[in-house]
């Protein structure tokens, strides 16, 4: 859904999607993040680039950042 918003509102046709996590490794972090990683990697319609850490939040590595509700409330 966020990729659609990026395309329709921001004009980013092939948005880079990432998950915010405590590490960039796939097997680190909450199980929900690991499950989301697995689902996003299987999708052929989403340009999933992997994980970003909190210190990369404003780095422009990603157009769409997905995070847990707890992390989203903090940031």
CHARMM internal coordinates of N, CA and C (Angstrom, degrees):
IC EDIT
DIST 1 N 1 CA 1.4343
DIST 1 CA 1 C 1.5368
ANGL 1 N 1 CA 1 C 111.04
DIST 1 C 2 N 1.3191
ANGL 1 CA 1 C 2 N 116.85
DIHE 1 N 1 CA 1 C 2 N -41.49
DIST 2 N 2 CA 1.4667
ANGL 1 C 2 N 2 CA 119.85
DIHE 1 CA 1 C 2 N 2 CA 179.31
DIST 2 CA 2 C 1.5201
ANGL 2 N 2 CA 2 C 111.81
DIHE 1 C 2 N 2 CA 2 C -64.50
DIST 2 C 3 N 1.3266
ANGL 2 CA 2 C 3 N 116.46
DIHE 2 N 2 CA 2 C 3 N -33.65
DIST 3 N 3 CA 1.4675
ANGL 2 C 3 N 3 CA 119.70
DIHE 2 CA 2 C 3 N 3 CA 177.19
DIST 3 CA 3 C 1.5226
ANGL 3 N 3 CA 3 C 110.55
DIHE 2 C 3 N 3 CA 3 C -64.23
DIST 3 C 4 N 1.3198
ANGL 3 CA 3 C 4 N 116.56
DIHE 3 N 3 CA 3 C 4 N -35.99
DIST 4 N 4 CA 1.4682
ANGL 3 C 4 N 4 CA 121.22
DIHE 3 CA 3 C 4 N 4 CA 178.48
DIST 4 CA 4 C 1.5225
ANGL 4 N 4 CA 4 C 109.95
DIHE 3 C 4 N 4 CA 4 C -67.73
DIST 4 C 5 N 1.3342
ANGL 4 CA 4 C 5 N 116.56
DIHE 4 N 4 CA 4 C 5 N -42.33
DIST 5 N 5 CA 1.4629
ANGL 4 C 5 N 5 CA 120.39
DIHE 4 CA 4 C 5 N 5 CA 177.39
DIST 5 CA 5 C 1.5235
ANGL 5 N 5 CA 5 C 110.14
DIHE 4 C 5 N 5 CA 5 C -62.57
DIST 5 C 6 N 1.3302
ANGL 5 CA 5 C 6 N 117.04
DIHE 5 N 5 CA 5 C 6 N -43.64
DIST 6 N 6 CA 1.4694
ANGL 5 C 6 N 6 CA 120.66
DIHE 5 CA 5 C 6 N 6 CA 178.48
DIST 6 CA 6 C 1.5227
ANGL 6 N 6 CA 6 C 110.77
DIHE 5 C 6 N 6 CA 6 C -59.51
DIST 6 C 7 N 1.3162
ANGL 6 CA 6 C 7 N 116.35
DIHE 6 N 6 CA 6 C 7 N -38.10
DIST 7 N 7 CA 1.4631
ANGL 6 C 7 N 7 CA 120.02
DIHE 6 CA 6 C 7 N 7 CA -179.01
DIST 7 CA 7 C 1.5242
ANGL 7 N 7 CA 7 C 111.43
DIHE 6 C 7 N 7 CA 7 C -73.97
DIST 7 C 8 N 1.3158
ANGL 7 CA 7 C 8 N 117.19
DIHE 7 N 7 CA 7 C 8 N -49.92
DIST 8 N 8 CA 1.4589
ANGL 7 C 8 N 8 CA 121.22
DIHE 7 CA 7 C 8 N 8 CA -173.00
DIST 8 CA 8 C 1.5304
ANGL 8 N 8 CA 8 C 113.54
DIHE 7 C 8 N 8 CA 8 C -74.94
DIST 8 C 9 N 1.3177
ANGL 8 CA 8 C 9 N 117.28
DIHE 8 N 8 CA 8 C 9 N -37.80
DIST 9 N 9 CA 1.4649
ANGL 8 C 9 N 9 CA 119.89
DIHE 8 CA 8 C 9 N 9 CA -175.81
DIST 9 CA 9 C 1.5263
ANGL 9 N 9 CA 9 C 112.31
DIHE 8 C 9 N 9 CA 9 C -96.19
DIST 9 C 10 N 1.3219
ANGL 9 CA 9 C 10 N 116.45
DIHE 9 N 9 CA 9 C 10 N -42.71
DIST 10 N 10 CA 1.4650
ANGL 9 C 10 N 10 CA 120.19
DIHE 9 CA 9 C 10 N 10 CA -176.10
DIST 10 CA 10 C 1.5261
ANGL 10 N 10 CA 10 C 113.57
DIHE 9 C 10 N 10 CA 10 C -94.40
DIST 10 C 11 N 1.3278
ANGL 10 CA 10 C 11 N 117.22
DIHE 10 N 10 CA 10 C 11 N -12.28
DIST 11 N 11 CA 1.4549
ANGL 10 C 11 N 11 CA 121.00
DIHE 10 CA 10 C 11 N 11 CA 179.46
DIST 11 CA 11 C 1.5143
ANGL 11 N 11 CA 11 C 114.36
DIHE 10 C 11 N 11 CA 11 C 76.23
DIST 11 C 12 N 1.3439
ANGL 11 CA 11 C 12 N 117.46
DIHE 11 N 11 CA 11 C 12 N 21.91
DIST 12 N 12 CA 1.4616
ANGL 11 C 12 N 12 CA 121.89
DIHE 11 CA 11 C 12 N 12 CA 178.98
DIST 12 CA 12 C 1.5242
ANGL 12 N 12 CA 12 C 107.60
DIHE 11 C 12 N 12 CA 12 C -95.49
DIST 12 C 13 N 1.3196
ANGL 12 CA 12 C 13 N 117.06
DIHE 12 N 12 CA 12 C 13 N 103.10
DIST 13 N 13 CA 1.4635
ANGL 12 C 13 N 13 CA 120.25
DIHE 12 CA 12 C 13 N 13 CA -171.70
DIST 13 CA 13 C 1.5264
ANGL 13 N 13 CA 13 C 113.80
DIHE 12 C 13 N 13 CA 13 C -73.24
DIST 13 C 14 N 1.3064
ANGL 13 CA 13 C 14 N 118.26
DIHE 13 N 13 CA 13 C 14 N -33.43
DIST 14 N 14 CA 1.4683
ANGL 13 C 14 N 14 CA 121.10
DIHE 13 CA 13 C 14 N 14 CA -178.53
DIST 14 CA 14 C 1.5282
ANGL 14 N 14 CA 14 C 108.61
DIHE 13 C 14 N 14 CA 14 C -127.27
DIST 14 C 15 N 1.3256
ANGL 14 CA 14 C 15 N 115.41
DIHE 14 N 14 CA 14 C 15 N 69.94
DIST 15 N 15 CA 1.4659
ANGL 14 C 15 N 15 CA 120.25
DIHE 14 CA 14 C 15 N 15 CA -173.23
DIST 15 CA 15 C 1.5230
ANGL 15 N 15 CA 15 C 112.22
DIHE 14 C 15 N 15 CA 15 C -66.91
DIST 15 C 16 N 1.3156
ANGL 15 CA 15 C 16 N 114.97
DIHE 15 N 15 CA 15 C 16 N 143.78
DIST 16 N 16 CA 1.4592
ANGL 15 C 16 N 16 CA 122.19
DIHE 15 CA 15 C 16 N 16 CA 175.85
DIST 16 CA 16 C 1.5279
ANGL 16 N 16 CA 16 C 107.93
DIHE 15 C 16 N 16 CA 16 C -86.07
DIST 16 C 17 N 1.3238
ANGL 16 CA 16 C 17 N 116.47
DIHE 16 N 16 CA 16 C 17 N 122.92
DIST 17 N 17 CA 1.4611
ANGL 16 C 17 N 17 CA 122.71
DIHE 16 CA 16 C 17 N 17 CA -177.39
DIST 17 CA 17 C 1.5206
ANGL 17 N 17 CA 17 C 109.17
DIHE 16 C 17 N 17 CA 17 C -109.37
DIST 17 C 18 N 1.3366
ANGL 17 CA 17 C 18 N 116.76
DIHE 17 N 17 CA 17 C 18 N 133.51
DIST 18 N 18 CA 1.4658
ANGL 17 C 18 N 18 CA 121.41
DIHE 17 CA 17 C 18 N 18 CA -179.80
DIST 18 CA 18 C 1.5267
ANGL 18 N 18 CA 18 C 110.01
DIHE 17 C 18 N 18 CA 18 C -138.06
DIST 18 C 19 N 1.3113
ANGL 18 CA 18 C 19 N 114.50
DIHE 18 N 18 CA 18 C 19 N 159.01
DIST 19 N 19 CA 1.4618
ANGL 18 C 19 N 19 CA 121.96
DIHE 18 CA 18 C 19 N 19 CA 174.26
DIST 19 CA 19 C 1.5180
ANGL 19 N 19 CA 19 C 108.97
DIHE 18 C 19 N 19 CA 19 C -104.37
DIST 19 C 20 N 1.3288
ANGL 19 CA 19 C 20 N 117.15
DIHE 19 N 19 CA 19 C 20 N 136.27
DIST 20 N 20 CA 1.4547
ANGL 19 C 20 N 20 CA 119.63
DIHE 19 CA 19 C 20 N 20 CA 173.49
DIST 20 CA 20 C 1.5197
ANGL 20 N 20 CA 20 C 107.64
DIHE 19 C 20 N 20 CA 20 C -84.65
DIST 20 C 21 N 1.3256
ANGL 20 CA 20 C 21 N 115.32
DIHE 20 N 20 CA 20 C 21 N 131.24
DIST 21 N 21 CA 1.4540
ANGL 20 C 21 N 21 CA 120.68
DIHE 20 CA 20 C 21 N 21 CA -176.45
DIST 21 CA 21 C 1.5298
ANGL 21 N 21 CA 21 C 109.07
DIHE 20 C 21 N 21 CA 21 C -147.19
DIST 21 C 22 N 1.3203
ANGL 21 CA 21 C 22 N 116.23
DIHE 21 N 21 CA 21 C 22 N 171.32
DIST 22 N 22 CA 1.4608
ANGL 21 C 22 N 22 CA 120.54
DIHE 21 CA 21 C 22 N 22 CA 179.92
DIST 22 CA 22 C 1.5218
ANGL 22 N 22 CA 22 C 111.88
DIHE 21 C 22 N 22 CA 22 C -75.63
DIST 22 C 23 N 1.2920
ANGL 22 CA 22 C 23 N 117.86
DIHE 22 N 22 CA 22 C 23 N -20.48
DIST 23 N 23 CA 1.4624
ANGL 22 C 23 N 23 CA 124.45
DIHE 22 CA 22 C 23 N 23 CA 177.91
DIST 23 CA 23 C 1.5217
ANGL 23 N 23 CA 23 C 108.15
DIHE 22 C 23 N 23 CA 23 C -144.13
DIST 23 C 24 N 1.3125
ANGL 23 CA 23 C 24 N 116.95
DIHE 23 N 23 CA 23 C 24 N 167.91
DIST 24 N 24 CA 1.4632
ANGL 23 C 24 N 24 CA 119.90
DIHE 23 CA 23 C 24 N 24 CA 177.55
DIST 24 CA 24 C 1.5230
ANGL 24 N 24 CA 24 C 112.49
DIHE 23 C 24 N 24 CA 24 C -88.79
DIST 24 C 25 N 1.3238
ANGL 24 CA 24 C 25 N 117.25
DIHE 24 N 24 CA 24 C 25 N -10.17
DIST 25 N 25 CA 1.4672
ANGL 24 C 25 N 25 CA 120.29
DIHE 24 CA 24 C 25 N 25 CA 179.83
DIST 25 CA 25 C 1.5326
ANGL 25 N 25 CA 25 C 110.63
DIHE 24 C 25 N 25 CA 25 C -72.86
DIST 25 C 26 N 1.3264
ANGL 25 CA 25 C 26 N 115.34
DIHE 25 N 25 CA 25 C 26 N 144.76
DIST 26 N 26 CA 1.4586
ANGL 25 C 26 N 26 CA 122.10
DIHE 25 CA 25 C 26 N 26 CA -176.82
DIST 26 CA 26 C 1.5221
ANGL 26 N 26 CA 26 C 112.49
DIHE 25 C 26 N 26 CA 26 C -63.60
DIST 26 C 27 N 1.3164
ANGL 26 CA 26 C 27 N 118.14
DIHE 26 N 26 CA 26 C 27 N -37.19
DIST 27 N 27 CA 1.4619
ANGL 26 C 27 N 27 CA 121.52
DIHE 26 CA 26 C 27 N 27 CA -172.44
DIST 27 CA 27 C 1.5360
ANGL 27 N 27 CA 27 C 113.43
DIHE 26 C 27 N 27 CA 27 C -89.58
DIST 27 C 28 N 1.3200
ANGL 27 CA 27 C 28 N 118.47
DIHE 27 N 27 CA 27 C 28 N 12.12
DIST 28 N 28 CA 1.4664
ANGL 27 C 28 N 28 CA 122.57
DIHE 27 CA 27 C 28 N 28 CA 179.64
DIST 28 CA 28 C 1.5252
ANGL 28 N 28 CA 28 C 109.91
DIHE 27 C 28 N 28 CA 28 C -104.73
DIST 28 C 29 N 1.3215
ANGL 28 CA 28 C 29 N 115.96
DIHE 28 N 28 CA 28 C 29 N 155.45
DIST 29 N 29 CA 1.4604
ANGL 28 C 29 N 29 CA 120.68
DIHE 28 CA 28 C 29 N 29 CA 174.22
DIST 29 CA 29 C 1.5196
ANGL 29 N 29 CA 29 C 113.26
DIHE 28 C 29 N 29 CA 29 C 95.18
DIST 29 C 30 N 1.3209
ANGL 29 CA 29 C 30 N 114.32
DIHE 29 N 29 CA 29 C 30 N -172.44
DIST 30 N 30 CA 1.4644
ANGL 29 C 30 N 30 CA 121.75
DIHE 29 CA 29 C 30 N 30 CA -178.22
DIST 30 CA 30 C 1.5247
ANGL 30 N 30 CA 30 C 111.65
DIHE 29 C 30 N 30 CA 30 C -63.73
DIST 30 C 31 N 1.3195
ANGL 30 CA 30 C 31 N 115.76
DIHE 30 N 30 CA 30 C 31 N 151.63
DIST 31 N 31 CA 1.4685
ANGL 30 C 31 N 31 CA 120.47
DIHE 30 CA 30 C 31 N 31 CA 177.76
DIST 31 CA 31 C 1.5260
ANGL 31 N 31 CA 31 C 110.63
DIHE 30 C 31 N 31 CA 31 C -60.70
DIST 31 C 32 N 1.3183
ANGL 31 CA 31 C 32 N 117.11
DIHE 31 N 31 CA 31 C 32 N -37.01
DIST 32 N 32 CA 1.4713
ANGL 31 C 32 N 32 CA 119.83
DIHE 31 CA 31 C 32 N 32 CA 179.75
DIST 32 CA 32 C 1.5298
ANGL 32 N 32 CA 32 C 111.05
DIHE 31 C 32 N 32 CA 32 C -62.79
DIST 32 C 33 N 1.3252
ANGL 32 CA 32 C 33 N 117.34
DIHE 32 N 32 CA 32 C 33 N -36.92
DIST 33 N 33 CA 1.4664
ANGL 32 C 33 N 33 CA 120.92
DIHE 32 CA 32 C 33 N 33 CA 176.95
DIST 33 CA 33 C 1.5196
ANGL 33 N 33 CA 33 C 110.29
DIHE 32 C 33 N 33 CA 33 C -69.10
DIST 33 C 34 N 1.3254
ANGL 33 CA 33 C 34 N 117.34
DIHE 33 N 33 CA 33 C 34 N -40.70
DIST 34 N 34 CA 1.4596
ANGL 33 C 34 N 34 CA 121.35
DIHE 33 CA 33 C 34 N 34 CA 177.78
DIST 34 CA 34 C 1.5277
ANGL 34 N 34 CA 34 C 110.69
DIHE 33 C 34 N 34 CA 34 C -63.24
DIST 34 C 35 N 1.3422
ANGL 34 CA 34 C 35 N 116.74
DIHE 34 N 34 CA 34 C 35 N -40.68
DIST 35 N 35 CA 1.4680
ANGL 34 C 35 N 35 CA 120.86
DIHE 34 CA 34 C 35 N 35 CA 177.78
DIST 35 CA 35 C 1.5252
ANGL 35 N 35 CA 35 C 111.00
DIHE 34 C 35 N 35 CA 35 C -65.54
DIST 35 C 36 N 1.3302
ANGL 35 CA 35 C 36 N 116.54
DIHE 35 N 35 CA 35 C 36 N -42.24
DIST 36 N 36 CA 1.4631
ANGL 35 C 36 N 36 CA 120.17
DIHE 35 CA 35 C 36 N 36 CA 178.26
DIST 36 CA 36 C 1.5288
ANGL 36 N 36 CA 36 C 110.43
DIHE 35 C 36 N 36 CA 36 C -63.12
DIST 36 C 37 N 1.3238
ANGL 36 CA 36 C 37 N 116.43
DIHE 36 N 36 CA 36 C 37 N -40.16
DIST 37 N 37 CA 1.4675
ANGL 36 C 37 N 37 CA 121.52
DIHE 36 CA 36 C 37 N 37 CA 177.58
DIST 37 CA 37 C 1.5357
ANGL 37 N 37 CA 37 C 109.94
DIHE 36 C 37 N 37 CA 37 C -57.58
DIST 37 C 38 N 1.3039
ANGL 37 CA 37 C 38 N 115.45
DIHE 37 N 37 CA 37 C 38 N -47.28
DIST 38 N 38 CA 1.4718
ANGL 37 C 38 N 38 CA 120.37
DIHE 37 CA 37 C 38 N 38 CA -179.31
DIST 38 CA 38 C 1.5306
ANGL 38 N 38 CA 38 C 110.69
DIHE 37 C 38 N 38 CA 38 C -60.24
DIST 38 C 39 N 1.3223
ANGL 38 CA 38 C 39 N 116.56
DIHE 38 N 38 CA 38 C 39 N -44.73
DIST 39 N 39 CA 1.4659
ANGL 38 C 39 N 39 CA 121.07
DIHE 38 CA 38 C 39 N 39 CA -179.28
DIST 39 CA 39 C 1.5227
ANGL 39 N 39 CA 39 C 111.24
DIHE 38 C 39 N 39 CA 39 C -65.37
DIST 39 C 40 N 1.3251
ANGL 39 CA 39 C 40 N 117.11
DIHE 39 N 39 CA 39 C 40 N -44.69
DIST 40 N 40 CA 1.4624
ANGL 39 C 40 N 40 CA 120.58
DIHE 39 CA 39 C 40 N 40 CA -178.59
DIST 40 CA 40 C 1.5236
ANGL 40 N 40 CA 40 C 112.24
DIHE 39 C 40 N 40 CA 40 C -66.73
DIST 40 C 41 N 1.3236
ANGL 40 CA 40 C 41 N 117.08
DIHE 40 N 40 CA 40 C 41 N -36.03
DIST 41 N 41 CA 1.4762
ANGL 40 C 41 N 41 CA 120.11
DIHE 40 CA 40 C 41 N 41 CA 178.92
DIST 41 CA 41 C 1.5244
ANGL 41 N 41 CA 41 C 111.79
DIHE 40 C 41 N 41 CA 41 C -65.66
DIST 41 C 42 N 1.3349
ANGL 41 CA 41 C 42 N 116.87
DIHE 41 N 41 CA 41 C 42 N -29.44
DIST 42 N 42 CA 1.4662
ANGL 41 C 42 N 42 CA 120.74
DIHE 41 CA 41 C 42 N 42 CA 179.76
DIST 42 CA 42 C 1.5219
ANGL 42 N 42 CA 42 C 112.87
DIHE 41 C 42 N 42 CA 42 C -79.26
DIST 42 C 43 N 1.3092
ANGL 42 CA 42 C 43 N 117.74
DIHE 42 N 42 CA 42 C 43 N -20.30
DIST 43 N 43 CA 1.4564
ANGL 42 C 43 N 43 CA 121.54
DIHE 42 CA 42 C 43 N 43 CA -175.69
DIST 43 CA 43 C 1.5294
ANGL 43 N 43 CA 43 C 110.93
DIHE 42 C 43 N 43 CA 43 C -74.10
DIST 43 C 44 N 1.3237
ANGL 43 CA 43 C 44 N 115.45
DIHE 43 N 43 CA 43 C 44 N 132.57
DIST 44 N 44 CA 1.4646
ANGL 43 C 44 N 44 CA 119.52
DIHE 43 CA 43 C 44 N 44 CA 176.96
DIST 44 CA 44 C 1.5347
ANGL 44 N 44 CA 44 C 111.29
DIHE 43 C 44 N 44 CA 44 C -93.48
DIST 44 C 45 N 1.3333
ANGL 44 CA 44 C 45 N 117.08
DIHE 44 N 44 CA 44 C 45 N -10.38
DIST 45 N 45 CA 1.4637
ANGL 44 C 45 N 45 CA 121.28
DIHE 44 CA 44 C 45 N 45 CA -178.48
DIST 45 CA 45 C 1.5239
ANGL 45 N 45 CA 45 C 113.02
DIHE 44 C 45 N 45 CA 45 C -94.51
DIST 45 C 46 N 1.3250
ANGL 45 CA 45 C 46 N 116.84
DIHE 45 N 45 CA 45 C 46 N -9.19
DIST 46 N 46 CA 1.4636
ANGL 45 C 46 N 46 CA 120.90
DIHE 45 CA 45 C 46 N 46 CA -177.22
DIST 46 CA 46 C 1.5245
ANGL 46 N 46 CA 46 C 109.10
DIHE 45 C 46 N 46 CA 46 C -114.92
DIST 46 C 47 N 1.3150
ANGL 46 CA 46 C 47 N 116.40
DIHE 46 N 46 CA 46 C 47 N 130.59
DIST 47 N 47 CA 1.4596
ANGL 46 C 47 N 47 CA 122.59
DIHE 46 CA 46 C 47 N 47 CA 179.19
DIST 47 CA 47 C 1.5333
ANGL 47 N 47 CA 47 C 108.33
DIHE 46 C 47 N 47 CA 47 C -85.93
DIST 47 C 48 N 1.3249
ANGL 47 CA 47 C 48 N 115.87
DIHE 47 N 47 CA 47 C 48 N 76.50
DIST 48 N 48 CA 1.4617
ANGL 47 C 48 N 48 CA 122.12
DIHE 47 CA 47 C 48 N 48 CA -176.15
DIST 48 CA 48 C 1.5183
ANGL 48 N 48 CA 48 C 109.83
DIHE 47 C 48 N 48 CA 48 C -82.34
DIST 48 C 49 N 1.3477
ANGL 48 CA 48 C 49 N 116.17
DIHE 48 N 48 CA 48 C 49 N 124.63
DIST 49 N 49 CA 1.4663
ANGL 48 C 49 N 49 CA 120.10
DIHE 48 CA 48 C 49 N 49 CA -177.15
DIST 49 CA 49 C 1.5230
ANGL 49 N 49 CA 49 C 113.19
DIHE 48 C 49 N 49 CA 49 C -105.49
DIST 49 C 50 N 1.3259
ANGL 49 CA 49 C 50 N 117.70
DIHE 49 N 49 CA 49 C 50 N -0.86
DIST 50 N 50 CA 1.4642
ANGL 49 C 50 N 50 CA 120.48
DIHE 49 CA 49 C 50 N 50 CA 177.82
DIST 50 CA 50 C 1.5092
ANGL 50 N 50 CA 50 C 112.72
DIHE 49 C 50 N 50 CA 50 C 110.13
DIST 50 C 51 N 1.3360
ANGL 50 CA 50 C 51 N 115.13
DIHE 50 N 50 CA 50 C 51 N -148.57
DIST 51 N 51 CA 1.4605
ANGL 50 C 51 N 51 CA 121.60
DIHE 50 CA 50 C 51 N 51 CA -174.41
DIST 51 CA 51 C 1.5217
ANGL 51 N 51 CA 51 C 111.15
DIHE 50 C 51 N 51 CA 51 C -104.08
DIST 51 C 52 N 1.3217
ANGL 51 CA 51 C 52 N 115.08
DIHE 51 N 51 CA 51 C 52 N 150.44
DIST 52 N 52 CA 1.4574
ANGL 51 C 52 N 52 CA 121.33
DIHE 51 CA 51 C 52 N 52 CA 168.71
DIST 52 CA 52 C 1.5260
ANGL 52 N 52 CA 52 C 107.28
DIHE 51 C 52 N 52 CA 52 C -126.78
DIST 52 C 53 N 1.3095
ANGL 52 CA 52 C 53 N 115.45
DIHE 52 N 52 CA 52 C 53 N 152.32
DIST 53 N 53 CA 1.4554
ANGL 52 C 53 N 53 CA 120.81
DIHE 52 CA 52 C 53 N 53 CA 177.70
DIST 53 CA 53 C 1.5278
ANGL 53 N 53 CA 53 C 109.22
DIHE 52 C 53 N 53 CA 53 C -96.51
DIST 53 C 54 N 1.3112
ANGL 53 CA 53 C 54 N 116.03
DIHE 53 N 53 CA 53 C 54 N 166.72
DIST 54 N 54 CA 1.4626
ANGL 53 C 54 N 54 CA 121.42
DIHE 53 CA 53 C 54 N 54 CA -176.94
DIST 54 CA 54 C 1.5307
ANGL 54 N 54 CA 54 C 111.91
DIHE 53 C 54 N 54 CA 54 C -56.29
DIST 54 C 55 N 1.3172
ANGL 54 CA 54 C 55 N 117.34
DIHE 54 N 54 CA 54 C 55 N -38.07
DIST 55 N 55 CA 1.4662
ANGL 54 C 55 N 55 CA 119.29
DIHE 54 CA 54 C 55 N 55 CA -178.83
DIST 55 CA 55 C 1.5291
ANGL 55 N 55 CA 55 C 112.37
DIHE 54 C 55 N 55 CA 55 C -68.68
DIST 55 C 56 N 1.3214
ANGL 55 CA 55 C 56 N 118.27
DIHE 55 N 55 CA 55 C 56 N -9.25
DIST 56 N 56 CA 1.4642
ANGL 55 C 56 N 56 CA 122.50
DIHE 55 CA 55 C 56 N 56 CA 178.02
DIST 56 CA 56 C 1.5258
ANGL 56 N 56 CA 56 C 112.19
DIHE 55 C 56 N 56 CA 56 C -101.88
DIST 56 C 57 N 1.3203
ANGL 56 CA 56 C 57 N 116.53
DIHE 56 N 56 CA 56 C 57 N 8.72
DIST 57 N 57 CA 1.4569
ANGL 56 C 57 N 57 CA 122.06
DIHE 56 CA 56 C 57 N 57 CA -175.10
DIST 57 CA 57 C 1.5230
ANGL 57 N 57 CA 57 C 112.82
DIHE 56 C 57 N 57 CA 57 C -53.51
DIST 57 C 58 N 1.3080
ANGL 57 CA 57 C 58 N 118.15
DIHE 57 N 57 CA 57 C 58 N -42.15
DIST 58 N 58 CA 1.4682
ANGL 57 C 58 N 58 CA 122.20
DIHE 57 CA 57 C 58 N 58 CA -177.55
DIST 58 CA 58 C 1.5253
ANGL 58 N 58 CA 58 C 112.87
DIHE 57 C 58 N 58 CA 58 C -106.12
DIST 58 C 59 N 1.3100
ANGL 58 CA 58 C 59 N 117.45
DIHE 58 N 58 CA 58 C 59 N 25.83
DIST 59 N 59 CA 1.4671
ANGL 58 C 59 N 59 CA 121.87
DIHE 58 CA 58 C 59 N 59 CA -174.00
DIST 59 CA 59 C 1.5180
ANGL 59 N 59 CA 59 C 114.83
DIHE 58 C 59 N 59 CA 59 C -88.13
DIST 59 C 60 N 1.3118
ANGL 59 CA 59 C 60 N 118.25
DIHE 59 N 59 CA 59 C 60 N -4.86
DIST 60 N 60 CA 1.4715
ANGL 59 C 60 N 60 CA 123.10
DIHE 59 CA 59 C 60 N 60 CA -177.02
DIST 60 CA 60 C 1.5167
ANGL 60 N 60 CA 60 C 113.45
DIHE 59 C 60 N 60 CA 60 C 64.93
DIST 60 C 61 N 1.3273
ANGL 60 CA 60 C 61 N 117.50
DIHE 60 N 60 CA 60 C 61 N 21.29
DIST 61 N 61 CA 1.4679
ANGL 60 C 61 N 61 CA 120.33
DIHE 60 CA 60 C 61 N 61 CA 175.80
DIST 61 CA 61 C 1.5242
ANGL 61 N 61 CA 61 C 111.33
DIHE 60 C 61 N 61 CA 61 C -73.23
DIST 61 C 62 N 1.3231
ANGL 61 CA 61 C 62 N 115.93
DIHE 61 N 61 CA 61 C 62 N -24.69
DIST 62 N 62 CA 1.4571
ANGL 61 C 62 N 62 CA 119.96
DIHE 61 CA 61 C 62 N 62 CA -174.55
DIST 62 CA 62 C 1.5227
ANGL 62 N 62 CA 62 C 110.83
DIHE 61 C 62 N 62 CA 62 C -135.82
DIST 62 C 63 N 1.3277
ANGL 62 CA 62 C 63 N 115.50
DIHE 62 N 62 CA 62 C 63 N 151.13
DIST 63 N 63 CA 1.4638
ANGL 62 C 63 N 63 CA 121.23
DIHE 62 CA 62 C 63 N 63 CA 175.46
DIST 63 CA 63 C 1.5299
ANGL 63 N 63 CA 63 C 110.72
DIHE 62 C 63 N 63 CA 63 C -93.35
DIST 63 C 64 N 1.3281
ANGL 63 CA 63 C 64 N 115.55
DIHE 63 N 63 CA 63 C 64 N -33.39
DIST 64 N 64 CA 1.4632
ANGL 63 C 64 N 64 CA 122.33
DIHE 63 CA 63 C 64 N 64 CA -179.43
DIST 64 CA 64 C 1.5195
ANGL 64 N 64 CA 64 C 107.66
DIHE 63 C 64 N 64 CA 64 C -125.05
DIST 64 C 65 N 1.3177
ANGL 64 CA 64 C 65 N 116.68
DIHE 64 N 64 CA 64 C 65 N 123.62
DIST 65 N 65 CA 1.4606
ANGL 64 C 65 N 65 CA 121.80
DIHE 64 CA 64 C 65 N 65 CA 179.94
DIST 65 CA 65 C 1.5168
ANGL 65 N 65 CA 65 C 109.52
DIHE 64 C 65 N 65 CA 65 C -115.72
DIST 65 C 66 N 1.3213
ANGL 65 CA 65 C 66 N 115.71
DIHE 65 N 65 CA 65 C 66 N 124.11
DIST 66 N 66 CA 1.4596
ANGL 65 C 66 N 66 CA 121.71
DIHE 65 CA 65 C 66 N 66 CA 179.50
DIST 66 CA 66 C 1.5190
ANGL 66 N 66 CA 66 C 107.96
DIHE 65 C 66 N 66 CA 66 C -105.05
DIST 66 C 67 N 1.3358
ANGL 66 CA 66 C 67 N 116.40
DIHE 66 N 66 CA 66 C 67 N 134.26
DIST 67 N 67 CA 1.4582
ANGL 66 C 67 N 67 CA 119.63
DIHE 66 CA 66 C 67 N 67 CA 179.30
DIST 67 CA 67 C 1.5232
ANGL 67 N 67 CA 67 C 109.55
DIHE 66 C 67 N 67 CA 67 C -145.89
DIST 67 C 68 N 1.3157
ANGL 67 CA 67 C 68 N 114.95
DIHE 67 N 67 CA 67 C 68 N 166.04
DIST 68 N 68 CA 1.4633
ANGL 67 C 68 N 68 CA 120.12
DIHE 67 CA 67 C 68 N 68 CA 177.45
DIST 68 CA 68 C 1.5211
ANGL 68 N 68 CA 68 C 109.43
DIHE 67 C 68 N 68 CA 68 C -68.15
DIST 68 C 69 N 1.3187
ANGL 68 CA 68 C 69 N 115.91
DIHE 68 N 68 CA 68 C 69 N 161.21
DIST 69 N 69 CA 1.4615
ANGL 68 C 69 N 69 CA 119.60
DIHE 68 CA 68 C 69 N 69 CA -179.36
DIST 69 CA 69 C 1.5159
ANGL 69 N 69 CA 69 C 112.40
DIHE 68 C 69 N 69 CA 69 C -62.23
DIST 69 C 70 N 1.3102
ANGL 69 CA 69 C 70 N 117.77
DIHE 69 N 69 CA 69 C 70 N -33.73
DIST 70 N 70 CA 1.4613
ANGL 69 C 70 N 70 CA 121.43
DIHE 69 CA 69 C 70 N 70 CA 179.34
DIST 70 CA 70 C 1.5260
ANGL 70 N 70 CA 70 C 110.27
DIHE 69 C 70 N 70 CA 70 C -66.66
DIST 70 C 71 N 1.3130
ANGL 70 CA 70 C 71 N 116.78
DIHE 70 N 70 CA 70 C 71 N -49.80
DIST 71 N 71 CA 1.4612
ANGL 70 C 71 N 71 CA 121.25
DIHE 70 CA 70 C 71 N 71 CA 179.67
DIST 71 CA 71 C 1.5250
ANGL 71 N 71 CA 71 C 110.18
DIHE 70 C 71 N 71 CA 71 C -64.00
DIST 71 C 72 N 1.3201
ANGL 71 CA 71 C 72 N 116.62
DIHE 71 N 71 CA 71 C 72 N -40.12
DIST 72 N 72 CA 1.4643
ANGL 71 C 72 N 72 CA 120.39
DIHE 71 CA 71 C 72 N 72 CA 179.22
DIST 72 CA 72 C 1.5130
ANGL 72 N 72 CA 72 C 112.41
DIHE 71 C 72 N 72 CA 72 C -61.57
DIST 72 C 73 N 1.3144
ANGL 72 CA 72 C 73 N 117.36
DIHE 72 N 72 CA 72 C 73 N -37.16
DIST 73 N 73 CA 1.4602
ANGL 72 C 73 N 73 CA 120.41
DIHE 72 CA 72 C 73 N 73 CA 178.55
DIST 73 CA 73 C 1.5172
ANGL 73 N 73 CA 73 C 111.88
DIHE 72 C 73 N 73 CA 73 C -70.28
DIST 73 C 74 N 1.3117
ANGL 73 CA 73 C 74 N 117.40
DIHE 73 N 73 CA 73 C 74 N -32.28
DIST 74 N 74 CA 1.4614
ANGL 73 C 74 N 74 CA 121.10
DIHE 73 CA 73 C 74 N 74 CA 179.97
DIST 74 CA 74 C 1.5201
ANGL 74 N 74 CA 74 C 111.16
DIHE 73 C 74 N 74 CA 74 C -74.12
DIST 74 C 75 N 1.3429
ANGL 74 CA 74 C 75 N 116.50
DIHE 74 N 74 CA 74 C 75 N -43.33
DIST 75 N 75 CA 1.4597
ANGL 74 C 75 N 75 CA 119.18
DIHE 74 CA 74 C 75 N 75 CA -176.11
DIST 75 CA 75 C 1.4949
ANGL 75 N 75 CA 75 C 110.25
DIHE 74 C 75 N 75 CA 75 C -77.21
END
COOR INIT
IC SEED 1 N 1 CA 1 C
IC BUILD
